[in-house]
């Protein structure tokens, strides 16, 4: 399998698919296609040759092409059922799917105001955004509510690490860069994620980018 991703410092959607592949030790080749805003840039040319959507991530598995991070993760869950990318427990599996889908379709204020930039110290900007945008504060309240529903206070969102955790990992990167305030319980989950080997590997890759 080939997984096409963007810059690790900036590409939140790439991070989600990559974490699933690495955390579950799936066999894949990582291909980084660096971002550029120019219409004739190599990023646009490369990705549009792969699929018309022209965005990352994209997964090529033989003759099968999958794009969009959630579709990729769902495909991988079916492709490798023995890996339990979603929880084995039926109730937790439903919860994992619901909160992953909610992350995929919601939290627009957080995305628009606090773009992922792992290497940057944006705490001053974050303080201003937090004070000025009620929508951002409300979205963070909902995120904390989701995190508070995890089965164990020192564990992952649905028991063991799953697709759901991969989907909220870029949120943690944003919180850290922008210095957004968190409850003690949310900070515990954040630390659990920051010590996960795959998350640490992604962050190291981001920091190494020029």
Backbone as JSON Lines, residues from 0, in Angstrom:
{"i":0,"aa":"X","n":[0.84,-1.19,0.0],"ca":[0.0,0.0,0.0],"c":[0.88,1.25,0.0]}
{"i":1,"aa":"X","n":[0.41,2.27,-0.69],"ca":[1.08,3.56,-0.69],"c":[0.14,4.6,-0.08]}
{"i":2,"aa":"X","n":[0.65,5.35,0.9],"ca":[-0.13,6.42,1.52],"c":[0.51,7.75,1.15]}
{"i":3,"aa":"X","n":[-0.23,8.56,0.41],"ca":[0.23,9.89,0.01],"c":[-0.22,10.9,1.07]}
{"i":4,"aa":"X","n":[0.74,11.63,1.6],"ca":[0.44,12.6,2.65],"c":[1.09,13.94,2.31]}
{"i":5,"aa":"X","n":[0.62,14.99,2.99],"ca":[1.24,16.3,2.86],"c":[2.29,16.5,3.94]}
{"i":6,"aa":"X","n":[2.75,17.74,4.1],"ca":[3.75,18.06,5.11],"c":[3.25,17.67,6.5]}
{"i":7,"aa":"X","n":[4.09,17.02,7.27],"ca":[3.68,16.57,8.6],"c":[3.42,17.73,9.55]}
{"i":8,"aa":"X","n":[4.1,18.84,9.34],"ca":[3.88,19.99,10.2],"c":[2.49,20.59,10.04]}
{"i":9,"aa":"X","n":[1.92,20.48,8.86],"ca":[0.69,21.21,8.53],"c":[-0.53,20.35,8.22]}
{"i":10,"aa":"X","n":[-0.33,19.14,7.77],"ca":[-1.45,18.36,7.22],"c":[-2.15,17.52,8.28]}
{"i":11,"aa":"X","n":[-3.21,18.07,8.84],"ca":[-3.95,17.38,9.9],"c":[-4.66,16.13,9.38]}
{"i":12,"aa":"X","n":[-5.21,16.2,8.17],"ca":[-5.92,15.04,7.63],"c":[-4.95,13.92,7.3]}
{"i":13,"aa":"X","n":[-3.77,14.26,6.82],"ca":[-2.75,13.24,6.59],"c":[-2.35,12.56,7.89]}
{"i":14,"aa":"X","n":[-2.25,13.35,8.95],"ca":[-1.84,12.8,10.24],"c":[-2.78,11.69,10.69]}
{"i":15,"aa":"X","n":[-4.06,11.88,10.47],"ca":[-5.04,10.89,10.93],"c":[-4.82,9.53,10.27]}
{"i":16,"aa":"X","n":[-4.72,9.53,8.96],"ca":[-4.54,8.27,8.24],"c":[-3.18,7.64,8.55]}
{"i":17,"aa":"X","n":[-2.15,8.47,8.64],"ca":[-0.79,7.97,8.91],"c":[-0.71,7.34,10.29]}
{"i":18,"aa":"X","n":[-1.33,7.96,11.29],"ca":[-1.31,7.4,12.64],"c":[-1.95,6.02,12.68]}
{"i":19,"aa":"X","n":[-3.06,5.86,11.97],"ca":[-3.71,4.55,11.94],"c":[-2.78,3.52,11.32]}
{"i":20,"aa":"X","n":[-2.14,3.87,10.23],"ca":[-1.23,2.92,9.57],"c":[-0.06,2.54,10.46]}
{"i":21,"aa":"X","n":[0.51,3.51,11.15],"ca":[1.7,3.23,11.96],"c":[1.34,2.6,13.3]}
{"i":22,"aa":"X","n":[0.29,3.09,13.95],"ca":[-0.07,2.58,15.27],"c":[-0.44,1.1,15.22]}
{"i":23,"aa":"X","n":[-1.01,0.68,14.1],"ca":[-1.43,-0.72,13.97],"c":[-0.46,-1.54,13.12]}
{"i":24,"aa":"X","n":[0.71,-0.95,12.86],"ca":[1.77,-1.66,12.15],"c":[1.28,-2.25,10.83]}
{"i":25,"aa":"X","n":[0.59,-1.43,10.05],"ca":[0.1,-1.88,8.75],"c":[1.21,-1.74,7.71]}
{"i":26,"aa":"X","n":[1.25,-2.6,6.72],"ca":[2.3,-2.53,5.7],"c":[2.01,-1.42,4.69]}
{"i":27,"aa":"X","n":[2.79,-0.35,4.72],"ca":[2.53,0.75,3.78],"c":[3.82,1.51,3.49]}
{"i":28,"aa":"X","n":[3.81,2.15,2.35],"ca":[4.9,3.04,1.95],"c":[4.41,4.48,2.06]}
{"i":29,"aa":"X","n":[5.15,5.29,2.78],"ca":[4.8,6.7,2.97],"c":[5.38,7.53,1.83]}
{"i":30,"aa":"X","n":[4.52,8.32,1.18],"ca":[4.98,9.22,0.12],"c":[4.53,10.63,0.49]}
{"i":31,"aa":"X","n":[5.49,11.49,0.8],"ca":[5.19,12.87,1.17],"c":[5.19,13.74,-0.08]}
{"i":32,"aa":"X","n":[4.09,14.45,-0.28],"ca":[3.96,15.39,-1.39],"c":[3.88,16.79,-0.78]}
{"i":33,"aa":"X","n":[4.96,17.56,-0.78],"ca":[4.98,18.85,-0.1],"c":[3.95,19.83,-0.66]}
{"i":34,"aa":"X","n":[3.38,20.61,0.24],"ca":[2.39,21.61,-0.15],"c":[3.02,22.78,-0.89]}
{"i":35,"aa":"X","n":[2.21,23.42,-1.74],"ca":[2.55,24.69,-2.37],"c":[1.26,25.33,-2.83]}
{"i":36,"aa":"X","n":[1.19,26.66,-2.78],"ca":[-0.02,27.38,-3.18],"c":[-0.07,27.68,-4.67]}
{"i":37,"aa":"X","n":[1.03,27.52,-5.37],"ca":[1.06,27.86,-6.8],"c":[0.19,26.9,-7.6]}
{"i":38,"aa":"X","n":[-0.6,27.41,-8.55],"ca":[-1.51,26.55,-9.32],"c":[-0.78,25.51,-10.16]}
{"i":39,"aa":"X","n":[0.45,25.8,-10.55],"ca":[1.21,24.85,-11.36],"c":[2.26,24.09,-10.54]}
{"i":40,"aa":"X","n":[2.04,24.04,-9.22],"ca":[3.03,23.43,-8.35],"c":[3.02,21.91,-8.48]}
{"i":41,"aa":"X","n":[4.1,21.31,-8.02],"ca":[4.22,19.86,-8.14],"c":[3.21,19.14,-7.27]}
{"i":42,"aa":"X","n":[2.78,19.76,-6.14],"ca":[1.77,19.11,-5.3],"c":[0.49,18.88,-6.08]}
{"i":43,"aa":"X","n":[-0.02,19.95,-6.7],"ca":[-1.26,19.83,-7.47],"c":[-1.1,18.84,-8.62]}
{"i":44,"aa":"X","n":[0.0,18.92,-9.31],"ca":[0.24,18.03,-10.45],"c":[0.32,16.58,-10.0]}
{"i":45,"aa":"X","n":[1.04,16.34,-8.92],"ca":[1.2,14.97,-8.43],"c":[-0.11,14.39,-7.95]}
{"i":46,"aa":"X","n":[-0.82,15.14,-7.11],"ca":[-2.04,14.59,-6.51],"c":[-3.16,14.44,-7.54]}
{"i":47,"aa":"X","n":[-3.24,15.34,-8.5],"ca":[-4.29,15.21,-9.51],"c":[-4.01,14.08,-10.48]}
{"i":48,"aa":"X","n":[-2.76,13.67,-10.58],"ca":[-2.46,12.46,-11.35],"c":[-2.94,11.22,-10.61]}
{"i":49,"aa":"X","n":[-2.98,11.3,-9.3],"ca":[-3.41,10.15,-8.5],"c":[-4.93,10.05,-8.48]}
{"i":50,"aa":"X","n":[-5.6,11.19,-8.23],"ca":[-7.07,11.21,-8.27],"c":[-7.55,12.65,-8.46]}
{"i":51,"aa":"X","n":[-8.72,12.83,-9.08],"ca":[-9.19,14.17,-9.45],"c":[-9.41,15.1,-8.26]}
{"i":52,"aa":"X","n":[-9.68,14.54,-7.08],"ca":[-9.87,15.36,-5.89],"c":[-8.63,16.2,-5.6]}
{"i":53,"aa":"X","n":[-7.47,15.66,-5.88],"ca":[-6.23,16.41,-5.76],"c":[-5.79,16.76,-4.36]}
{"i":54,"aa":"X","n":[-6.28,16.02,-3.36],"ca":[-5.96,16.35,-1.97],"c":[-5.31,15.15,-1.29]}
{"i":55,"aa":"X","n":[-4.7,15.43,-0.15],"ca":[-4.15,14.37,0.7],"c":[-5.04,14.23,1.94]}
{"i":56,"aa":"X","n":[-5.04,13.03,2.52],"ca":[-4.31,11.83,2.14],"c":[-5.03,11.05,1.04]}
{"i":57,"aa":"X","n":[-4.27,10.17,0.41],"ca":[-4.83,9.22,-0.54],"c":[-4.1,7.9,-0.35]}
{"i":58,"aa":"X","n":[-4.82,6.81,-0.48],"ca":[-4.25,5.47,-0.28],"c":[-4.41,4.66,-1.55]}
{"i":59,"aa":"X","n":[-3.3,4.12,-2.03],"ca":[-3.32,3.23,-3.19],"c":[-3.0,1.83,-2.7]}
{"i":60,"aa":"X","n":[-3.94,0.91,-2.88],"ca":[-3.75,-0.48,-2.47],"c":[-4.02,-1.36,-3.69]}
{"i":61,"aa":"X","n":[-2.98,-1.63,-4.46],"ca":[-3.16,-2.36,-5.7],"c":[-4.01,-1.55,-6.66]}
{"i":62,"aa":"X","n":[-5.12,-2.11,-7.1],"ca":[-6.03,-1.42,-8.0],"c":[-7.03,-0.54,-7.27]}
{"i":63,"aa":"X","n":[-7.0,-0.56,-5.95],"ca":[-7.97,0.19,-5.15],"c":[-7.37,1.54,-4.77]}
{"i":64,"aa":"X","n":[-8.11,2.61,-5.06],"ca":[-7.71,3.96,-4.67],"c":[-8.74,4.51,-3.69]}
{"i":65,"aa":"X","n":[-8.27,4.95,-2.55],"ca":[-9.15,5.5,-1.52],"c":[-8.66,6.89,-1.16]}
{"i":66,"aa":"X","n":[-9.55,7.86,-1.14],"ca":[-9.19,9.21,-0.69],"c":[-10.17,9.65,0.39]}
{"i":67,"aa":"X","n":[-9.79,10.67,1.12],"ca":[-10.5,11.17,2.3],"c":[-10.09,10.32,3.51]}
{"i":68,"aa":"X","n":[-9.69,11.0,4.58],"ca":[-9.12,10.3,5.73],"c":[-10.08,9.31,6.37]}
{"i":69,"aa":"X","n":[-11.35,9.68,6.49],"ca":[-12.3,8.75,7.12],"c":[-12.54,7.54,6.24]}
{"i":70,"aa":"X","n":[-12.67,7.76,4.94],"ca":[-12.85,6.63,4.01],"c":[-11.64,5.71,4.05]}
{"i":71,"aa":"X","n":[-10.45,6.28,4.13],"ca":[-9.23,5.48,4.21],"c":[-9.25,4.61,5.47]}
{"i":72,"aa":"X","n":[-9.59,5.22,6.6],"ca":[-9.6,4.47,7.86],"c":[-10.66,3.38,7.86]}
{"i":73,"aa":"X","n":[-11.83,3.67,7.3],"ca":[-12.87,2.64,7.2],"c":[-12.4,1.5,6.3]}
{"i":74,"aa":"X","n":[-11.75,1.84,5.21],"ca":[-11.23,0.81,4.3],"c":[-10.2,-0.06,5.02]}
{"i":75,"aa":"X","n":[-9.31,0.56,5.76],"ca":[-8.28,-0.19,6.47],"c":[-8.88,-1.08,7.55]}
{"i":76,"aa":"X","n":[-9.93,-0.6,8.21],"ca":[-10.59,-1.42,9.23],"c":[-11.18,-2.68,8.62]}
{"i":77,"aa":"X","n":[-11.7,-2.57,7.4],"ca":[-12.23,-3.75,6.7],"c":[-11.1,-4.61,6.13]}
{"i":78,"aa":"X","n":[-10.06,-3.97,5.67],"ca":[-8.94,-4.68,5.04],"c":[-8.15,-5.51,6.05]}
{"i":79,"aa":"X","n":[-8.06,-5.0,7.28],"ca":[-7.29,-5.68,8.33],"c":[-8.16,-5.89,9.57]}
{"i":80,"aa":"X","n":[-9.19,-6.71,9.49],"ca":[-10.11,-6.88,10.63],"c":[-9.42,-7.43,11.88]}
{"i":81,"aa":"X","n":[-8.36,-8.19,11.69],"ca":[-7.66,-8.79,12.83],"c":[-6.93,-7.74,13.67]}
{"i":82,"aa":"X","n":[-6.72,-6.54,13.12],"ca":[-5.99,-5.49,13.83],"c":[-6.88,-4.69,14.79]}
{"i":83,"aa":"X","n":[-8.18,-4.82,14.65],"ca":[-9.13,-4.11,15.53],"c":[-8.86,-2.6,15.54]}
{"i":84,"aa":"X","n":[-8.91,-2.0,14.35],"ca":[-8.74,-0.55,14.27],"c":[-9.86,0.19,14.97]}
{"i":85,"aa":"X","n":[-11.04,-0.39,14.97],"ca":[-12.14,0.05,15.83],"c":[-12.23,-0.94,16.99]}
{"i":86,"aa":"X","n":[-12.79,-0.53,18.13],"ca":[-12.86,-1.43,19.29],"c":[-13.64,-2.71,18.99]}
{"i":87,"aa":"X","n":[-13.24,-3.78,19.66],"ca":[-13.97,-5.04,19.52],"c":[-15.31,-4.98,20.23]}
{"i":88,"aa":"X","n":[-15.37,-4.27,21.34],"ca":[-16.62,-4.1,22.07],"c":[-17.62,-3.32,21.22]}
{"i":89,"aa":"X","n":[-18.83,-3.86,21.05],"ca":[-19.81,-3.27,20.14],"c":[-20.19,-1.85,20.54]}
{"i":90,"aa":"X","n":[-20.4,-1.62,21.82],"ca":[-20.81,-0.29,22.28],"c":[-19.7,0.73,22.05]}
{"i":91,"aa":"X","n":[-18.48,0.36,22.38],"ca":[-17.36,1.27,22.17],"c":[-17.08,1.47,20.68]}
{"i":92,"aa":"X","n":[-17.35,0.45,19.87],"ca":[-17.16,0.58,18.42],"c":[-18.13,1.61,17.84]}
{"i":93,"aa":"X","n":[-19.37,1.58,18.3],"ca":[-20.35,2.58,17.86],"c":[-19.89,3.98,18.28]}
{"i":94,"aa":"X","n":[-19.46,4.11,19.52],"ca":[-18.99,5.41,20.01],"c":[-17.79,5.89,19.19]}
{"i":95,"aa":"X","n":[-16.86,4.99,18.9],"ca":[-15.68,5.38,18.12],"c":[-16.07,5.89,16.74]}
{"i":96,"aa":"X","n":[-17.01,5.21,16.11],"ca":[-17.45,5.65,14.78],"c":[-18.16,7.01,14.86]}
{"i":97,"aa":"X","n":[-18.98,7.18,15.88],"ca":[-19.73,8.44,16.01],"c":[-18.8,9.62,16.25]}
{"i":98,"aa":"X","n":[-17.86,9.47,17.17],"ca":[-17.01,10.62,17.48],"c":[-15.98,10.87,16.38]}
{"i":99,"aa":"X","n":[-15.61,9.84,15.64],"ca":[-14.74,10.05,14.47],"c":[-15.49,10.82,13.39]}
{"i":100,"aa":"X","n":[-16.73,10.43,13.14],"ca":[-17.54,11.13,12.14],"c":[-17.81,12.57,12.57]}
{"i":101,"aa":"X","n":[-18.03,12.78,13.87],"ca":[-18.26,14.14,14.36],"c":[-17.02,15.01,14.15]}
{"i":102,"aa":"X","n":[-15.86,14.44,14.4],"ca":[-14.62,15.19,14.15],"c":[-14.48,15.5,12.67]}
{"i":103,"aa":"X","n":[-14.87,14.57,11.84],"ca":[-14.74,14.71,10.39],"c":[-15.62,15.82,9.84]}
{"i":104,"aa":"X","n":[-16.77,16.06,10.48],"ca":[-17.76,16.98,9.91],"c":[-17.98,18.25,10.72]}
{"i":105,"aa":"X","n":[-17.34,18.38,11.86],"ca":[-17.65,19.48,12.78],"c":[-16.41,20.28,13.15]}
{"i":106,"aa":"X","n":[-16.58,21.14,14.15],"ca":[-15.48,21.93,14.74],"c":[-14.82,22.86,13.71]}
{"i":107,"aa":"X","n":[-15.66,23.55,12.95],"ca":[-15.16,24.43,11.89],"c":[-14.41,25.64,12.43]}
{"i":108,"aa":"X","n":[-14.85,26.17,13.58],"ca":[-14.15,27.32,14.15],"c":[-12.72,26.95,14.52]}
{"i":109,"aa":"X","n":[-12.56,25.8,15.15],"ca":[-11.22,25.35,15.53],"c":[-10.34,25.18,14.3]}
{"i":110,"aa":"X","n":[-10.89,24.6,13.26],"ca":[-10.1,24.37,12.04],"c":[-9.71,25.67,11.37]}
{"i":111,"aa":"X","n":[-10.68,26.58,11.26],"ca":[-10.43,27.82,10.52],"c":[-9.53,28.78,11.29]}
{"i":112,"aa":"X","n":[-9.72,28.84,12.6],"ca":[-8.97,29.81,13.4],"c":[-7.62,29.29,13.85]}
{"i":113,"aa":"X","n":[-7.51,27.98,14.04],"ca":[-6.3,27.4,14.62],"c":[-5.74,26.31,13.71]}
{"i":114,"aa":"X","n":[-5.25,26.72,12.56],"ca":[-4.66,25.76,11.65],"c":[-3.5,25.01,12.29]}
{"i":115,"aa":"X","n":[-3.35,23.74,11.96],"ca":[-2.29,22.95,12.57],"c":[-0.92,23.45,12.11]}
{"i":116,"aa":"X","n":[-0.07,23.72,13.07],"ca":[1.32,24.1,12.8],"c":[2.13,23.64,14.01]}
{"i":117,"aa":"X","n":[2.63,22.43,13.93],"ca":[3.24,21.78,15.09],"c":[4.47,22.52,15.58]}
{"i":118,"aa":"X","n":[5.25,23.08,14.67],"ca":[6.52,23.71,15.06],"c":[6.35,25.12,15.63]}
{"i":119,"aa":"X","n":[5.2,25.73,15.41],"ca":[5.03,27.14,15.77],"c":[4.58,27.31,17.22]}
{"i":120,"aa":"X","n":[5.03,28.39,17.83],"ca":[4.53,28.81,19.14],"c":[3.51,29.92,18.9]}
{"i":121,"aa":"X","n":[2.24,29.57,18.99],"ca":[1.16,30.5,18.66],"c":[0.31,30.83,19.88]}
{"i":122,"aa":"X","n":[0.91,30.75,21.05],"ca":[0.14,30.94,22.28],"c":[-0.43,32.36,22.41]}
{"i":123,"aa":"X","n":[0.32,33.34,21.95],"ca":[-0.19,34.71,22.02],"c":[-1.41,34.87,21.12]}
{"i":124,"aa":"X","n":[-1.32,34.34,19.91],"ca":[-2.48,34.38,19.0],"c":[-3.63,33.57,19.57]}
{"i":125,"aa":"X","n":[-3.32,32.43,20.18],"ca":[-4.36,31.58,20.76],"c":[-5.12,32.27,21.86]}
{"i":126,"aa":"X","n":[-4.43,33.03,22.69],"ca":[-5.11,33.76,23.78],"c":[-6.11,34.76,23.22]}
{"i":127,"aa":"X","n":[-5.72,35.44,22.15],"ca":[-6.63,36.4,21.52],"c":[-7.82,35.72,20.88]}
{"i":128,"aa":"X","n":[-7.57,34.63,20.19],"ca":[-8.66,33.89,19.54],"c":[-9.64,33.35,20.58]}
{"i":129,"aa":"X","n":[-9.1,32.86,21.68],"ca":[-9.95,32.3,22.74],"c":[-10.86,33.39,23.33]}
{"i":130,"aa":"X","n":[-10.31,34.57,23.52],"ca":[-11.09,35.66,24.11],"c":[-12.14,36.2,23.14]}
{"i":131,"aa":"X","n":[-11.84,36.18,21.85],"ca":[-12.7,36.84,20.86],"c":[-13.79,35.94,20.27]}
{"i":132,"aa":"X","n":[-13.61,34.63,20.31],"ca":[-14.5,33.75,19.54],"c":[-15.25,32.77,20.45]}
{"i":133,"aa":"X","n":[-16.5,33.1,20.7],"ca":[-17.33,32.23,21.53],"c":[-17.51,30.86,20.87]}
{"i":134,"aa":"X","n":[-17.59,30.85,19.54],"ca":[-17.76,29.59,18.82],"c":[-16.61,28.63,19.08]}
{"i":135,"aa":"X","n":[-15.39,29.17,19.15],"ca":[-14.22,28.34,19.45],"c":[-14.33,27.75,20.85]}
{"i":136,"aa":"X","n":[-14.74,28.57,21.8],"ca":[-14.87,28.08,23.18],"c":[-15.93,27.0,23.28]}
{"i":137,"aa":"X","n":[-17.04,27.16,22.56],"ca":[-18.1,26.15,22.58],"c":[-17.64,24.84,21.95]}
{"i":138,"aa":"X","n":[-16.89,24.95,20.87],"ca":[-16.38,23.73,20.24],"c":[-15.41,22.99,21.16]}
{"i":139,"aa":"X","n":[-14.59,23.73,21.87],"ca":[-13.67,23.08,22.8],"c":[-14.43,22.44,23.96]}
{"i":140,"aa":"X","n":[-15.52,23.03,24.37],"ca":[-16.35,22.4,25.41],"c":[-16.88,21.05,24.93]}
{"i":141,"aa":"X","n":[-17.31,21.01,23.68],"ca":[-17.82,19.74,23.13],"c":[-16.69,18.71,23.01]}
{"i":142,"aa":"X","n":[-15.53,19.14,22.59],"ca":[-14.39,18.22,22.51],"c":[-14.05,17.66,23.88]}
{"i":143,"aa":"X","n":[-14.04,18.51,24.89],"ca":[-13.76,18.03,26.24],"c":[-14.84,17.05,26.7]}
{"i":144,"aa":"X","n":[-16.07,17.31,26.32],"ca":[-17.17,16.4,26.67],"c":[-16.93,15.02,26.05]}
{"i":145,"aa":"X","n":[-16.51,15.01,24.8],"ca":[-16.2,13.74,24.12],"c":[-15.06,13.02,24.83]}
{"i":146,"aa":"X","n":[-14.02,13.74,25.13],"ca":[-12.87,13.12,25.8],"c":[-13.23,12.59,27.18]}
{"i":147,"aa":"X","n":[-14.12,13.27,27.87],"ca":[-14.52,12.85,29.22],"c":[-15.3,11.54,29.2]}
{"i":148,"aa":"X","n":[-15.79,11.13,28.04],"ca":[-16.55,9.9,27.94],"c":[-15.7,8.65,27.78]}
{"i":149,"aa":"X","n":[-14.38,8.79,27.82],"ca":[-13.53,7.61,27.65],"c":[-13.7,6.67,28.85]}
{"i":150,"aa":"X","n":[-13.55,5.37,28.64],"ca":[-13.83,4.39,29.71],"c":[-12.95,4.54,30.94]}
{"i":151,"aa":"X","n":[-11.68,4.93,30.74],"ca":[-10.75,5.08,31.86],"c":[-10.07,6.44,31.76]}
{"i":152,"aa":"X","n":[-9.92,7.11,32.89],"ca":[-9.4,8.48,32.87],"c":[-7.97,8.55,32.35]}
{"i":153,"aa":"X","n":[-7.22,7.46,32.47],"ca":[-5.84,7.47,32.0],"c":[-5.67,6.72,30.69]}
{"i":154,"aa":"X","n":[-6.79,6.49,29.99],"ca":[-6.74,5.7,28.77],"c":[-7.15,6.47,27.53]}
{"i":155,"aa":"X","n":[-7.41,5.72,26.47],"ca":[-7.79,6.29,25.19],"c":[-9.31,6.46,25.11]}
{"i":156,"aa":"X","n":[-9.78,7.0,24.01],"ca":[-11.18,7.42,23.92],"c":[-12.17,6.27,24.02]}
{"i":157,"aa":"X","n":[-11.8,5.11,23.51],"ca":[-12.74,3.98,23.5],"c":[-12.09,2.7,24.0]}
{"i":158,"aa":"X","n":[-11.17,2.82,24.93],"ca":[-10.45,1.67,25.45],"c":[-9.03,1.67,24.95]}
{"i":159,"aa":"X","n":[-8.71,0.78,24.02],"ca":[-7.4,0.8,23.37],"c":[-7.34,1.89,22.31]}
{"i":160,"aa":"X","n":[-6.13,2.24,21.89],"ca":[-5.97,3.21,20.81],"c":[-6.75,2.74,19.58]}
{"i":161,"aa":"X","n":[-7.49,3.66,18.97],"ca":[-8.32,3.31,17.82],"c":[-8.34,4.46,16.81]}
{"i":162,"aa":"X","n":[-9.08,4.26,15.75],"ca":[-9.27,5.3,14.75],"c":[-9.74,6.6,15.4]}
{"i":163,"aa":"X","n":[-10.59,6.5,16.41],"ca":[-11.11,7.7,17.07],"c":[-9.99,8.55,17.64]}
{"i":164,"aa":"X","n":[-9.02,7.93,18.27],"ca":[-7.89,8.7,18.83],"c":[-7.08,9.36,17.72]}
{"i":165,"aa":"X","n":[-6.88,8.64,16.63],"ca":[-6.16,9.22,15.49],"c":[-6.86,10.47,14.97]}
{"i":166,"aa":"X","n":[-8.19,10.46,15.01],"ca":[-8.94,11.6,14.5],"c":[-8.83,12.82,15.4]}
{"i":167,"aa":"X","n":[-8.61,12.62,16.69],"ca":[-8.49,13.76,17.6],"c":[-7.04,14.17,17.85]}
{"i":168,"aa":"X","n":[-6.09,13.43,17.3],"ca":[-4.68,13.78,17.49],"c":[-4.33,15.18,16.96]}
{"i":169,"aa":"X","n":[-4.8,15.57,15.77],"ca":[-4.48,16.92,15.3],"c":[-5.08,18.02,16.18]}
{"i":170,"aa":"X","n":[-6.18,17.73,16.85],"ca":[-6.75,18.69,17.8],"c":[-5.75,18.95,18.92]}
{"i":171,"aa":"X","n":[-5.12,17.89,19.37],"ca":[-4.12,18.03,20.43],"c":[-2.94,18.87,19.95]}
{"i":172,"aa":"X","n":[-2.54,18.69,18.7],"ca":[-1.46,19.5,18.15],"c":[-1.86,20.98,18.14]}
{"i":173,"aa":"X","n":[-3.08,21.26,17.79],"ca":[-3.56,22.65,17.77],"c":[-3.6,23.22,19.19]}
{"i":174,"aa":"X","n":[-4.14,22.47,20.12],"ca":[-4.22,22.93,21.5],"c":[-2.84,23.28,22.03]}
{"i":175,"aa":"X","n":[-1.88,22.44,21.71],"ca":[-0.52,22.65,22.2],"c":[0.11,23.88,21.56]}
{"i":176,"aa":"X","n":[-0.03,24.04,20.26],"ca":[0.57,25.19,19.57],"c":[-0.05,26.51,19.99]}
{"i":177,"aa":"X","n":[-1.38,26.5,20.15],"ca":[-2.1,27.75,20.45],"c":[-2.3,27.97,21.95]}
{"i":178,"aa":"X","n":[-1.91,27.01,22.77],"ca":[-2.04,27.18,24.22],"c":[-3.47,27.31,24.68]}
{"i":179,"aa":"X","n":[-4.38,26.58,24.05],"ca":[-5.79,26.68,24.44],"c":[-6.0,26.03,25.8]}
{"i":180,"aa":"X","n":[-6.83,26.64,26.66],"ca":[-7.01,26.1,28.02],"c":[-7.78,24.78,28.01]}
{"i":181,"aa":"X","n":[-7.42,23.91,28.96],"ca":[-8.05,22.6,29.09],"c":[-8.29,22.29,30.56]}
{"i":182,"aa":"X","n":[-9.31,21.51,30.82],"ca":[-9.53,20.98,32.16],"c":[-8.44,19.96,32.49]}
{"i":183,"aa":"X","n":[-8.32,19.62,33.76],"ca":[-7.32,18.63,34.17],"c":[-7.57,17.28,33.52]}
{"i":184,"aa":"X","n":[-8.84,16.9,33.41],"ca":[-9.17,15.61,32.79],"c":[-8.76,15.6,31.32]}
{"i":185,"aa":"X","n":[-9.03,16.68,30.61],"ca":[-8.64,16.76,29.2],"c":[-7.12,16.77,29.05]}
{"i":186,"aa":"X","n":[-6.44,17.4,29.99],"ca":[-4.97,17.4,29.96],"c":[-4.42,15.99,30.13]}
{"i":187,"aa":"X","n":[-5.09,15.17,30.94],"ca":[-4.65,13.78,31.11],"c":[-4.74,13.02,29.79]}
{"i":188,"aa":"X","n":[-5.85,13.21,29.07],"ca":[-5.97,12.54,27.78],"c":[-4.92,13.06,26.8]}
{"i":189,"aa":"X","n":[-4.7,14.35,26.82],"ca":[-3.7,14.94,25.94],"c":[-2.32,14.33,26.2]}
{"i":190,"aa":"X","n":[-1.96,14.15,27.46],"ca":[-0.66,13.56,27.79],"c":[-0.59,12.1,27.38]}
{"i":191,"aa":"X","n":[-1.71,11.38,27.52],"ca":[-1.76,9.99,27.05],"c":[-1.44,9.92,25.57]}
{"i":192,"aa":"X","n":[-2.01,10.83,24.81],"ca":[-1.78,10.85,23.36],"c":[-0.37,11.3,23.02]}
{"i":193,"aa":"X","n":[0.14,12.29,23.72],"ca":[1.47,12.81,23.4],"c":[2.58,11.81,23.7]}
{"i":194,"aa":"X","n":[2.3,10.82,24.54],"ca":[3.3,9.8,24.84],"c":[3.14,8.56,23.96]}
{"i":195,"aa":"X","n":[2.14,8.54,23.08],"ca":[1.97,7.41,22.17],"c":[3.09,7.44,21.13]}
{"i":196,"aa":"X","n":[3.7,6.3,20.87],"ca":[4.88,6.26,20.0],"c":[4.61,6.77,18.59]}
{"i":197,"aa":"X","n":[3.43,6.49,18.04],"ca":[3.13,6.95,16.68],"c":[2.94,8.46,16.63]}
{"i":198,"aa":"X","n":[2.31,9.03,17.65],"ca":[2.16,10.48,17.72],"c":[3.53,11.13,17.84]}
{"i":199,"aa":"X","n":[4.38,10.57,18.68],"ca":[5.73,11.12,18.84],"c":[6.52,11.04,17.54]}
{"i":200,"aa":"X","n":[6.34,9.95,16.8],"ca":[7.05,9.8,15.53],"c":[6.59,10.84,14.52]}
{"i":201,"aa":"X","n":[5.28,11.12,14.48],"ca":[4.77,12.15,13.57],"c":[5.34,13.52,13.94]}
{"i":202,"aa":"X","n":[5.34,13.84,15.23],"ca":[5.84,15.13,15.68],"c":[7.32,15.29,15.34]}
{"i":203,"aa":"X","n":[8.1,14.24,15.54],"ca":[9.52,14.3,15.18],"c":[9.69,14.53,13.68]}
{"i":204,"aa":"X","n":[8.86,13.89,12.89],"ca":[8.9,14.11,11.45],"c":[8.55,15.53,11.07]}
{"i":205,"aa":"X","n":[7.57,16.1,11.77],"ca":[7.18,17.49,11.51],"c":[8.31,18.44,11.87]}
{"i":206,"aa":"X","n":[8.94,18.21,13.01],"ca":[10.02,19.09,13.46],"c":[11.24,19.01,12.55]}
{"i":207,"aa":"X","n":[11.4,17.89,11.87],"ca":[12.55,17.72,10.98],"c":[12.36,18.36,9.62]}
{"i":208,"aa":"X","n":[11.12,18.74,9.3],"ca":[10.85,19.35,8.0],"c":[11.47,20.74,7.93]}
{"i":209,"aa":"X","n":[11.93,21.1,6.75],"ca":[12.52,22.42,6.53],"c":[11.43,23.42,6.16]}
